[in-house]
Amino acid sequence: MEIRVKRLGLAAYIKINGGTLLGHEKDRHGKGEFVFESERTARQWEIEYSNSCCNLHDFEVMSLRKLMR
């Protein structure tokens, strides 16, 4: 099935873990979204990602980035 995600960290996680990146498109509001082919739903990926060390890493990177301002 085709799924669409807007979060960069989640898109990277899906790509690393077997999702096939089909492309990047603009949604109807002009914001970008990644398009994947996957056997899992976007919701299933979101839950798996939220429980992963990758999500924690992304959170820490963004926290450190705020300190650089």
C-alpha positions as a LaTeX table, in Angstrom:
\begin{tabular}{lrrr}
\hline
Residue & $x$ (\AA) & $y$ (\AA) & $z$ (\AA) \\
\hline
Met1 & 0.00 & 0.00 & 0.00 \\
Glu2 & 1.05 & 3.60 & $-0.47$ \\
Ile3 & 1.60 & 5.69 & 2.65 \\
Arg4 & 2.47 & 9.35 & 3.10 \\
Val5 & 4.40 & 10.92 & 5.95 \\
Lys6 & 5.45 & 14.48 & 6.66 \\
Arg7 & 7.93 & 13.97 & 9.51 \\
Leu8 & 11.52 & 13.76 & 8.31 \\
Gly9 & 12.67 & 11.50 & 11.16 \\
Leu10 & 9.81 & 9.09 & 10.58 \\
Ala11 & 10.48 & 9.04 & 6.83 \\
Ala12 & 14.13 & 8.19 & 7.44 \\
Tyr13 & 13.10 & 5.44 & 9.87 \\
Ile14 & 10.71 & 3.90 & 7.35 \\
Lys15 & 13.36 & 4.01 & 4.62 \\
Ile16 & 16.01 & 2.42 & 6.87 \\
Asn17 & 13.60 & $-0.33$ & 7.92 \\
Gly18 & 12.41 & $-1.54$ & 4.55 \\
Gly19 & 9.89 & 0.95 & 3.20 \\
Thr20 & 10.37 & 1.76 & $-0.49$ \\
Leu21 & 10.60 & 5.49 & $-1.11$ \\
Leu22 & 8.49 & 6.36 & $-4.15$ \\
Gly23 & 9.03 & 10.09 & $-4.04$ \\
His24 & 8.44 & 13.42 & $-2.37$ \\
Glu25 & 5.43 & 15.57 & $-3.18$ \\
Lys26 & 3.70 & 18.70 & $-1.99$ \\
Asp27 & 0.39 & 18.24 & $-0.22$ \\
Arg28 & $-2.61$ & 20.46 & $-0.90$ \\
His29 & $-1.23$ & 23.05 & 1.55 \\
Gly30 & 2.14 & 23.24 & $-0.17$ \\
Lys31 & 3.94 & 21.26 & 2.54 \\
Gly32 & 6.18 & 18.36 & 1.66 \\
Glu33 & 5.36 & 14.72 & 2.25 \\
Phe34 & 7.25 & 11.53 & 1.55 \\
Val35 & 5.51 & 8.76 & $-0.34$ \\
Phe36 & 6.38 & 5.13 & 0.46 \\
Glu37 & 5.30 & 1.69 & $-0.59$ \\
Ser38 & 4.89 & $-0.45$ & 2.52 \\
Glu39 & 2.99 & $-3.41$ & 3.88 \\
Arg40 & 2.50 & $-1.49$ & 7.14 \\
Thr41 & 0.22 & 1.47 & 7.65 \\
Ala42 & 1.57 & 4.91 & 8.49 \\
Arg43 & 0.07 & 4.48 & 11.97 \\
Gln44 & 1.96 & 1.21 & 12.51 \\
Trp45 & 5.21 & 2.88 & 11.46 \\
Glu46 & 4.52 & 5.85 & 13.74 \\
Ile47 & 4.04 & 3.59 & 16.77 \\
Glu48 & 7.17 & 1.56 & 16.02 \\
Tyr49 & 9.21 & 4.73 & 15.48 \\
Ser50 & 7.94 & 6.35 & 18.68 \\
Asn51 & 9.18 & 3.32 & 20.66 \\
Ser52 & 12.59 & 3.26 & 18.98 \\
Cys53 & 15.97 & 4.67 & 19.92 \\
Cys54 & 15.85 & 6.58 & 16.61 \\
Asn55 & 13.04 & 8.76 & 17.91 \\
Leu56 & 15.01 & 9.49 & 21.07 \\
His57 & 18.05 & 10.38 & 18.97 \\
Asp58 & 16.03 & 12.76 & 16.78 \\
Phe59 & 14.57 & 14.43 & 19.88 \\
Glu60 & 18.02 & 14.96 & 21.38 \\
Val61 & 19.39 & 16.36 & 18.11 \\
Met62 & 16.58 & 18.91 & 18.00 \\
Ser63 & 17.13 & 19.82 & 21.67 \\
Leu64 & 20.81 & 20.41 & 21.05 \\
Arg65 & 20.00 & 22.44 & 17.95 \\
Lys66 & 17.95 & 24.83 & 20.08 \\
Leu67 & 21.02 & 25.44 & 22.26 \\
Met68 & 22.97 & 26.58 & 19.19 \\
Arg69 & 20.66 & 29.56 & 18.58 \\
\hline
\end{tabular}
